[in-house]
Each structure stands twice: as structure tokens, then as C-alpha cells.
Amino acid sequence: MFAYQLKKSTRRKTVAIKVHNQNVTVYAPHHVQKKVLDNWLLEKKSWVEAQLQKQLTLVDTKQYPLKDKKIWVFSEAINLTFQQGNTSTVERQQDGLLITVSARVKHQQQKYQLLLEAYLKEQLTAYIEMRLNDFCTLMQEALPNDLNIAVYKRKWGSCNSKRALTFNLLLIGAPHSIIDYVIVHELAHLRHLNHSKAFWQRVAQFCPDYKASTLWLKQYGMSLQWVF
């Protein structure tokens, strides 16, 4: 049997399978028994394996562009150049980033993306750590207990009751002022885990133009995404 993620719902009436990016997700009604579900999935095994192989083939055979590709880093357009070499590295050059993947790597495109994401995560983390120190001092707030970087589709940051902050990696493409707003926004959540009037008053106290920043994210947020 193939590996899959199961998502049950009381609203769903039928069982469905989604195969995307080499991941299998099974959607099922909440009342479906595991034995019944396993028997149904066994019937779909050949189809799922065919879809996984098809996606793997598409990744392996796609011709990766080695020029004319850009990405935004702190609102600056950076040229990306890809090449094969003896080792896998990311090197900052005067005209952009040179991403080299070892010829021994089997899945070249996936490795290009992993290297790029690791580099961008490092850059964004360094900036956020610096600004967290600045804003925590300004806001008389203790540093958060944890800092994480992730990729979200519908939010730019998050804060939980354990004082852990997470920021969207896609913020790497935004201007520093926009990233600063998101930092203040999440730090304000350390005292107000909601979007109450008191929360927004605290945001406004340390980021008076926060409304312009939220508008910028609504208008240009989608442009910060990159596709491989």
C-alpha cells in the first residue's frame, strides 16, 4: 500500500484521492471504517502509483532554465543562474545568485529549489532576528520563545500561546518596512492573541502606517511567490 495522508470530514459523502507533488491525500467521510477504506484504496493502488510515476517523470525530464529567471529579495530583483558542478552550492555574485547542483544528484530541479529555499530562509531569518531584538526593546517585550520560517498560502505570520512566532518565507521578497510591520503584528499577539481593538492599538503604537502595509500585502502579496 502507498503512503498517504487521511483527511476525514463530517460533511463529505464520498471518498476521493488527490495526488500532487509526489504526495497522496485521501479525503473520506468521518464514518468510513478503516477496513472499508483500505479495500477501496487497494483497488486504486495501480492508478495512484501511475500518477506518482507520471509526476516523477515530469520533474526529471523538465528542462530547467539556466537564465532569464529572477526572484525578489528584500524588494530587489535578483537574477538566478543554474548550473551543474562538482558540489551543490549557492553563491551570491554581483549580478545575482549562482545555484550549482552536483551532477550526481538524481532529482536536479528539486535540489535547485531546496538550495534556493535554504538560502532565502537564512537571509530572512537573519533579518527577522535582528529586527526582533530592536522591536522587543522598543515594545518592552521579552523575546519570543521560538522563531520559525515556513511557507504559508494565506497568512504572513503566526503566534501561539507558547510565544512561538512563525513567519512566511515569501516575505523575503517584500520591502523591509513591510517585513517590519509583520514583525510588529506578531509581537503584538504576544499580549493579545486576537485582533481586538487593544491589539490594533498596540500595532499602531509601534507601526503607525500599518494600514498602508496591510494594503500593500493585499495588492502585491501574490507577486512575492515563486514557481518551480
N, C-alpha and C positions, 0 to 999 in steps of 0.2 A: 504494500500500500504506500502511496506517496504521502509526503508530509503536507499538512495543510493547517490553516487557522480557521477555527469554527466560530461563527457568529450567529447566535440564536436571537430570535425576536418573537414577541407575542403577537405582533401584527402580521408577520409573514405567514403565508398559507402554502407556499411551495418551497422546494429545495432548489438551490442554484449554486453553480460553481463559477468563480472568476479566476482566470489565470493572467497575471500581469507582473512584468519584471521578474520572472522566474519564481513568483510566489503564488501559492494556491489558497484561495479563500472560499470557504463553504458557508453559504447562508441557509439557515433552516428554521422552521417554526420551533417554538420553545418546547412543544410537546413531543417532538420526534424522538423516539428511543434510539440509543446508540447502535444497537444491533441492526435496526432497520436502516439507519443512516449508513453504516458500514457496508451492508449488502448493496445499497444503491450506489455508493462510491466505487465499489468493486466493479460494477458494470461500466462505470465511466473511466476506469483506470487507463485504458488504451487511448481514449480521447485526450485525457489530461496529459499523459506522457508525450503524446504527439504535439500538443500545444507548447509544452515546456521545451521540447527539442526544436520546434519551429522558432521560438523566441531566442533560444541559444544560438541557432544558426544565423539569425538576423543580426545578433550582436557581433558574432565572429566575422561575418562576411561584409559588414558595412564598411565602406571606405571612409576612414576618418580624415576630415580636412586638416591639412597641416598649415594652413594660413588663412588670412581673411576672417579670423574669429576674434571676437572681443568679449570682455566681461567688465562689469563695473566694480571698481574697488574704491570705496570711500568717494563715490560720485565721479571718479576719474576712469575714463575708458582705457582699459589695458589690453594690449594685443596679446593673443595667445599663439604660441608656436609649439607644435608637437613633433616629436621625432623619436626614432628608436636609437638605443645606445647600449652600452655595456651595463649600466646601472639605471635604476629608476629614481629620478630626482626632479625637483622644481627649483629653478634658478631665476632670480629677479635680474633682468637686464635693463639697459637704458630704454629700449623700445618695448618692453613688456615682460611677459613670463615665458620662459622656455621650459616645457614639460617633456622630460625624457623618460621613456619606458624601456626596460630591458627587452631585448628581442626574445629572451627566454620566456617571457610572460605569455600565458596562453590567451587570456581574455584582455586584449590590448585596450579596448575602449573603456571597460570597467576600471582598469588600472589608471588610465588618464583621469577619469572622474574622481577616483579615490585620492589621487595625489593632489588634484586641484582643490578638492574639498578640505583636505587636511591643511593645505597651505592657507586657505581662506579662513578656516577655523582658528588657526594660530594667530593670524593677523587681527581678527575680530576680538578674540579673547584678550589679547594684549591691550587693545584699546579700551575694552569694557572694564578690565581690571584697573586700569589707570583712572578712568573716569568714576568708577565706583568709589575709589578712595577719595577722590575730590568731592563727589556729591554726598557721600556719607558724612564727611567732615562738615560740609555746608549745612546739611539737613540734621546734624546732630543725631545721626542714626548709626547703630552698630553695623559692621559689615555683615552681609548675608552669610549664612552657614555653608552655602554651596552655590557654585556657579556652573551652569551647563550651557552648551550650544547645541541646538537641534534645528531641523528643518520643519517648519510648520507651513500649512497652506492658508490658514485663516487667522493667524494671530502673530504678533511680532514679539511677544514675550509672555512670561507667566511667572507667578509667585504662589507658593503654597504655605501652609501653616507651619511647616518646618523651616521657614526662612530660606528656602532654596529658590534661586532665580534661574530662569532659563530664557535665552534669547534666540531669536530666529537667525540662522546663519545667513539668510538672504539680506539681512541688514548691512552686510559688508558692502553692498553697492550704494547705500544711502549716504547723504552728506553727514558730516559729524554732528551737526545740530539736530538732525532727525534721530540719530542714534542716542544722543544725549537725552532727548525727550523720552524715548522708550525706557532709558535707564531710570530717569526720574519717576516715570509712571510706575515701574515695577518696585522701586524703592518705597514709593508712597503706599503700595499694597502691604508693605511690612507692618504698617499700623492700621490699615483699612483694607481688609480682604473683600472689598466690594467696590462699587462705583457710586458710592453715596456722595452727597454734597460735600461732606467733610473731606472725602478722598480728593475730589477735584479741586477743592480749595488748597489742599496741600500741594498738588501738582502745580497749580497756578502760582503758588508762592515761590517755587524754585524754577519754574519754566513758564513765565508769563505769556509767551506766544504759543502755548501748547495747542491751541485750536488750529493755528496755521500748520503745525506739524502733523496733526491728525488728518487735516485736509490733504496735505502733501502725500501722505501714505495711501489715502484713498484714491488719489489721482494717479500716482506714479508707482505704487507698490508693486503692481504686476510687472512692471518693466525691470524689476530687480531680479527676476527669475532667470535662470539659465537652463538650457535644454541640451542634453547629450543624446 
